[in-house]
Amino acid sequence: MNALRMSLLAAALAAAASTLAFAATQDATEAPAKTKPMADILAASPKSDWRPLDPENTLYMELPAGRVVIELAPDFAPLHAQNIRTLVREKYFDGLAIIRSQDNYVVQWGDAEEDEPKAKPLGSAKVKLASEYTVPITWDKHFTRLPDHDGYAPEVGFSNGFPVGHDPKLGEAWLTHCYGAVGVARGTEEGTGNGSGLYAIVGNAPRQLDRNIAVVGRVVDGMGLLSAMPRGGGNMGFYEKPEQRTKINSVRLAADVPETGRSQLEVLRTDSATFQAVVEARRNRFDDFYIRPAGYIELCNVPLPVRPKTP
Amino acid sequence: MNALRMSLLAAALAAAASTLAFAATQDATEAPAKTKPMADILAASPKSDWRPLDPENTLYMELPAGRVVIELAPDFAPLHAQNIRTLVREKYFDGLAIIRSQDNYVVQWGDAEEDEPKAKPLGSAKVKLASEYTVPITWDKHFTRLPDHDGYAPEVGFSNGFPVGHDPKLGEAWLTHCYGAVGVARGTEEGTGNGSGLYAIVGNAPRQLDRNIAVVGRVVDGMGLLSAMPRGGGNMGFYEKPEQRTKINSVRLAADVPETGRSQLEVLRTDSATFQAVVEARRNRFDDFYIRPAGYIELCNVPLPVRPKTP
């Protein structure tokens, strides 16, 4: 166990105790120390606390207004990540569209005709996969626990840049539905998703979906292009007319794009000391603006910093 | 204490116990009963479980794309609600604009030139008011507690249709920053907001703002017009060029609009049995789609139903 894990464990114990003392911390007469701005913490971070995006797990969705960059998390949905790679490499998404924009919920893309005879063929991708709504907890080798209570999971934290839930008793781990999470659309029946329809969360984290549907990654750049899609007027936010849909010019795997055409980004490692400092600063925000620190942070309010790659 | 409050108290005690038994409920061999769809619960509700919007506390913000309806909560920010009424009645907002759209955070409107010599005068509205970040808990006469743990407040629940936090020890109550909450923009200094600049939450609930800034109400209709505003490219999502801003045609108090021009809406009473049924159905969602009920609901994930007024 490294120092960070030790420290987080200690923090978790302290947090458990401090929950009961919540009111007391609020009227403490001694003003807490001012927290450092996140920008300053990141500016002071060592280069080694950042990692590049893996080109084999990075998607570029090219929309008329620009590029959305999605990082896949194959540790949590390996079959779906592989199926999406196949679909992308066979240009399945090219010419398809954003078909749904439901306020405070999801923006979804894929084939609007997927249930019709003229549905676009999936090529060599699989139509049916195992669900992957959870994975064995032993698959998650990078978990850093968040020292705060969560209502939807016994434990939450971060794994390699993704917000995750853990249930040690059941031996389950899963990606959570935080803002920007990318999931696999499915029909009513369990196990009907295959990655040909995907959605991104654009509202308050609908964590009730956790363990009910497969999450495969998250948007790391260009999120505003999805979240600002005009809301659809149909049931569940589906667009009612084809001309209301935004066309997807293409989706490519970064590995298949020449280096000069790639988005040069790096992600803060969530098992780094810098990330821990960011979490602590956000849990107890007290600065020129914040006069009452919360003493708590909800999983999906933790920032997951991404920046242009530095030399 | 009425039956509903009794029932919620009992539920709260049960919830406290069930938190510890979270894992156990997940692998129960007996499948839970299917939950009723919210639409069915609402369709079966008595008319008396709904209330109209108070025209003296309802704002219509007319944008080029349509109307945004905001309900003010004068119980929680009476001075700000009054100041906003004054600004609206003197047509302060007419011709101003949406000046900021920051992804996963806020959309803000008001005078882009507020700090400049050519700032629009506030007329007879006040420039400075008491903060109203919290109010005495005794002012909240309509609290119905949510029987679930919350990390940001000792107690949370609903008051007359608004999601609220309570701190019984400190004797404080406040409106929370859930999706759609409307707050009073302020400068760095505490107490610098007056209602001439307002914002709506368009992302994961930034509950760390609770008790640090005044919330005055919430969007009850037309939220998608705000949340889908193109994100601003400047610092904190401010638009960099005047032509990127969306003009506000007008803001009116419903009371000043002829009956025929009013949005005919009604809001589910949050102290009603129907609302309690909605909350329970959402806490334990298990139906044709949901295979794993969460057994929990986070405050800002509780739907606050609004519908066209029925005869």
Contacts between the chains, C-beta under 8 A, distances in Angstrom:
chain1	res1	chain2	res2	distance
A	22	B	154	5.7
A	23	B	154	6.1
A	23	B	167	6.0
A	23	B	169	3.8
A	23	B	170	6.0
A	24	B	169	8.0
A	26	B	167	6.9
A	26	B	170	6.0
A	27	B	170	6.2
A	101	B	228	7.4
A	103	B	223	5.6
A	103	B	224	4.4
A	103	B	227	5.8
A	103	B	228	7.8
A	104	B	179	5.0
A	104	B	180	7.3
A	104	B	223	7.2
A	104	B	227	7.2
A	133	B	292	7.7
A	148	B	151	6.0
A	149	B	149	6.2
A	149	B	151	5.6
A	150	B	151	8.0
A	151	B	148	5.9
A	151	B	149	5.6
A	151	B	150	7.9
A	151	B	294	7.9
A	151	B	296	4.1
A	151	B	297	7.6
A	151	B	298	5.7
A	152	B	294	5.6
A	152	B	296	5.9
A	152	B	298	7.4
A	154	B	22	5.7
A	154	B	23	6.0
A	167	B	23	6.1
A	167	B	26	6.9
A	169	B	23	3.8
A	169	B	24	8.0
A	170	B	23	6.1
A	170	B	26	6.0
A	170	B	27	6.1
A	178	B	204	6.8
A	179	B	104	5.0
A	179	B	203	5.7
A	179	B	204	4.5
A	180	B	104	7.4
A	188	B	288	4.8
A	188	B	289	5.3
A	190	B	291	5.6
A	202	B	227	7.9
A	203	B	179	5.7
A	203	B	203	7.3
A	203	B	204	7.6
A	203	B	227	7.9
A	204	B	178	6.8
A	204	B	179	4.5
A	204	B	203	7.6
A	204	B	204	5.5
A	204	B	205	5.4
A	204	B	298	7.9
A	204	B	300	4.8
A	204	B	301	6.1
A	205	B	204	5.3
A	205	B	298	7.8
A	205	B	301	7.8
A	206	B	301	6.7
A	207	B	294	6.9
A	207	B	298	6.6
A	207	B	301	7.2
A	208	B	282	7.3
A	208	B	285	5.8
A	208	B	290	7.3
A	208	B	294	4.6
A	208	B	297	7.3
A	208	B	301	6.8
A	210	B	294	7.4
A	211	B	292	4.6
A	212	B	289	7.3
A	212	B	290	5.4
A	212	B	291	5.8
A	212	B	292	5.5
A	223	B	103	5.6
A	223	B	104	7.2
A	224	B	103	4.4
A	224	B	230	7.5
A	224	B	231	3.5
A	227	B	103	5.8
A	227	B	104	7.2
A	227	B	202	7.9
A	227	B	203	7.9
A	227	B	227	7.6
A	227	B	228	7.9
A	227	B	231	7.5
A	228	B	101	7.4
A	228	B	103	7.8
A	228	B	227	7.9
A	228	B	228	5.1
A	228	B	229	6.4
A	228	B	230	5.2
A	228	B	231	5.8
A	229	B	228	6.4
A	230	B	224	7.5
A	230	B	228	5.2
A	231	B	224	3.5
A	231	B	227	7.5
A	231	B	228	5.8
A	282	B	208	7.3
A	285	B	208	5.7
A	288	B	188	4.8
A	289	B	188	5.3
A	289	B	212	7.3
A	290	B	208	7.3
A	290	B	212	5.4
A	291	B	190	5.6
A	291	B	212	5.8
A	292	B	133	7.7
A	292	B	211	4.6
A	292	B	212	5.5
A	294	B	151	7.9
A	294	B	152	5.6
A	294	B	207	6.9
A	294	B	208	4.6
A	294	B	210	7.4
A	296	B	151	4.1
A	296	B	152	5.9
A	297	B	151	7.6
A	297	B	208	7.3
A	298	B	151	5.7
A	298	B	152	7.4
A	298	B	204	7.9
A	298	B	205	7.8
A	298	B	207	6.6
A	298	B	298	7.8
A	300	B	204	4.9
A	301	B	204	6.2
A	301	B	205	7.8
A	301	B	206	6.7
A	301	B	207	7.2
A	301	B	208	6.8
